[in-house]
Amino acid sequence: MSGCGTRIVLRGQKPLALCDRCPCFGSLFPPLAALTFAASSIICAFGLASAAPRSPYRHLELCGIALNERDGTTMTNEVLNTMKTRRSCRCYLDKMPEPEALNAVLEAGTWAPTGMGRQSPVIVCIQNKADRDTLSKMNAAVMGGNGDPFYGAPCVAVVLVDKTIPTCVEDGSLVMGNMLNAAESVGLSACWIHRAKEMFETAEGQALLKKWGVPNAENLRGVGNCILGYAAEGGKKAPAPRKENYVVLVK
Ligand SMILES: Cc1cc2nc3c(=O)[nH]c(=O)nc-3n(C[C@H](O)[C@H](O)[C@H](O)COP(=O)(O)O)c2cc1C
């Protein structure tokens, strides 16, 4: 993170602290200081001047930080908002994701952190109906069923990992997480569909990898299927409340 260089000097007001929450590294002045200390965060005075004619919270929005009035915690930027509002979708329109949005999702997957930077995962993005239907059947077969575990989604990004790398499952899971959040952020919907491990342990799974020309196929292990598409009505459920003691603070 680098500072934007903004420094707003308000006559007669000494800065109380330096911002550590946004890229501007600006100084924190009262009365903003009082507000942000109460909210247990240190937020700069960037945008204070431009905020003046508008709401006293406007500068927080400009910094990408807004006070969450519901629970009193601070909410930061768009990324955090997307993480919080993303929901799994289990009913899709019969419409292929626009290439630009799909590419953004796949690229986000490639930027997930990996153990020792080894980039153990590979993402195979299936966009044709025949292969998509085959994968759906294979997935259902793992459960002994014959429904469509892909919920009608037209596209599936399968995450496989090089099983010779010790952090491979963690690496693949982070790729899945990045893609799920990225999908939400570009107007697509998604869901993690499990059982990729079992799917690609079969001869049929191995044959598909070879057919698709995926390198190193014999060493790959499935981690997850990220189904992608546009949500149909009723595809998303309201989230469960977060459990008690999800976070334990030790100071
Ligand atoms: C490891 C993992 C496996 C999952 N497998 C499935 C699955 O096979 N089918 C499904 O419908 N949802 C699956 N999900 C989605 C979860 O059910 C979903 O994330 C959870 O209910 C919370 O809902 P939310 O994603 O809307 O917050 C999976 C999620 C994870 C993280």
The ligand as a MOL file (V3000), in Angstrom:
LIG
                    3D

  0  0  0     0  0            999 V3000
M  V30 BEGIN CTAB
M  V30 COUNTS 31 33 0 0 0
M  V30 BEGIN ATOM
M  V30 1 C -15.8910 -27.0840 0.7890 0
M  V30 2 C -17.2750 -26.7220 0.3440 0
M  V30 3 C -18.0600 -27.6410 -0.3110 0
M  V30 4 C -19.3290 -27.2940 -0.7480 0
M  V30 5 N -20.0590 -28.2070 -1.4680 0
M  V30 6 C -21.2830 -27.8730 -1.9010 0
M  V30 7 C -22.0240 -28.7640 -2.7320 0
M  V30 8 O -21.5580 -29.8330 -3.0900 0
M  V30 9 N -23.2680 -28.3890 -3.1220 0
M  V30 10 C -23.8100 -27.1860 -2.7600 0
M  V30 11 O -24.9390 -26.9180 -3.1350 0
M  V30 12 N -23.1030 -26.2920 -2.0200 0
M  V30 13 C -21.8700 -26.6050 -1.5920 0
M  V30 14 N -21.1390 -25.7030 -0.8800 0
M  V30 15 C -21.6920 -24.3710 -0.5980 0
M  V30 16 C -22.0750 -24.2550 0.8710 0
M  V30 17 O -23.1880 -25.0700 1.1180 0
M  V30 18 C -22.3550 -22.7930 1.1770 0
M  V30 19 O -21.1710 -22.0570 1.0150 0
M  V30 20 C -22.8680 -22.6230 2.5930 0
M  V30 21 O -24.1470 -23.1670 2.7110 0
M  V30 22 C -22.9300 -21.1600 3.0170 0
M  V30 23 O -23.7350 -20.4010 2.1440 0
M  V30 24 P -23.1860 -19.1320 1.3650 0
M  V30 25 O -22.1010 -19.6080 0.4480 0
M  V30 26 O -24.3770 -18.5820 0.6420 0
M  V30 27 O -22.6590 -18.1790 2.3860 0
M  V30 28 C -19.8530 -26.0080 -0.4780 0
M  V30 29 C -19.0430 -25.0760 0.1680 0
M  V30 30 C -17.7660 -25.4080 0.5600 0
M  V30 31 C -16.9050 -24.3590 1.1980 0
M  V30 END ATOM
M  V30 BEGIN BOND
M  V30 1 1 1 2
M  V30 2 1 2 3
M  V30 3 2 2 30
M  V30 4 2 3 4
M  V30 5 1 4 5
M  V30 6 1 4 28
M  V30 7 2 5 6
M  V30 8 1 6 7
M  V30 9 1 6 13
M  V30 10 2 7 8
M  V30 11 1 7 9
M  V30 12 1 9 10
M  V30 13 2 10 11
M  V30 14 1 10 12
M  V30 15 2 12 13
M  V30 16 1 13 14
M  V30 17 1 14 15
M  V30 18 1 14 28
M  V30 19 1 15 16
M  V30 20 1 16 17
M  V30 21 1 16 18
M  V30 22 1 18 19
M  V30 23 1 18 20
M  V30 24 1 20 21
M  V30 25 1 20 22
M  V30 26 1 22 23
M  V30 27 1 23 24
M  V30 28 2 24 25
M  V30 29 1 24 26
M  V30 30 1 24 27
M  V30 31 2 28 29
M  V30 32 1 29 30
M  V30 33 1 30 31
M  V30 END BOND
M  V30 END CTAB
M  END
